[in-house]
Each structure stands twice: as structure tokens, then as C-alpha cells.
Amino acid sequence: MFKILFLAFFGYLAFNVISFIMKIKSFTKQSKVKEEKQNFRQKVSKMDIQDAEYKESEE
């Protein structure tokens, strides 16, 4: 009986620890993606983007 309670308690603690670690990993992944998007937006805004207008050449 004691072994069953001990294993159940150990399983409960292991589940909580693993779920906590997964939440931290997902949060860091989301923040990393947001940071990459922000860096990309900054690079695009710094670029000198011109309208793509081409003159037709007469042959």
C-alpha cells in the first residue's frame, strides 16, 4: 500500500515538473519567434524599397 501511494505521489510530482518545463520551453520559443519577426521587420524598414516600375523599351 505504501509503495502504491509513493509511486502515485512520485508520478504526480514528475508530471508537474515536466509540464512546468514544457511551459518554459514553449514561452522561450514564442519569445524567440517574436524577436526574429521584430528583427526582420526592422531590417525591412531600413531597406530602401523602390517601386518596381519598368519602362517598356521600343524595338
N, C-alpha and C positions, 0 to 999 in steps of 0.2 A: 504494500500500500504506500509506504513511504517513497519507494522508487518511482511509482507512477506519479505521485504529486511532485516529486523533484524533477522528473523529466518534463512534466507539463509546465512547471514554472520555468524551467530552463528553455523550453521551446517558446514560451511566451516572451521571455526576455530576448531571445535570439531574433524572433520575429520583429519586435520593436526596434532593436538595434539595426537590423537590415533595412527596415522601412525608413528609419531616420537617415541612414547613409544614402539610400536611393533618393530621398527628397533633396539632400545636399547636392548630390551629383546632378540631378535634374535642374536645380537652381543655378549651379555654376555653368551648366551647358546653356541654359537660356540666357544668362548674362553674357556669356562668350559670344553667342549668336547676335545679341543686341549690339555688342561692342563692334563686331565685324560689320554689321549693317551700318552703324554710325560712321565707321572709318570709310566705308565705301561711299556713303553719301557725302562726306567731307571731300574725298578725292574727286568725285564727280562735280561738286560745286566749285572746286578750284580749277577745273579744266576750262579751257576756252572753247566752248562748243559753238560752232558756227552753223548757220543754216546750210543745208546741203542743196544749194541751187546750182545747177549746171546750165551753161549756155549751150544751146544746140549749135553745132558747127555746120555751116552750109558747105556742101561739097559739090 
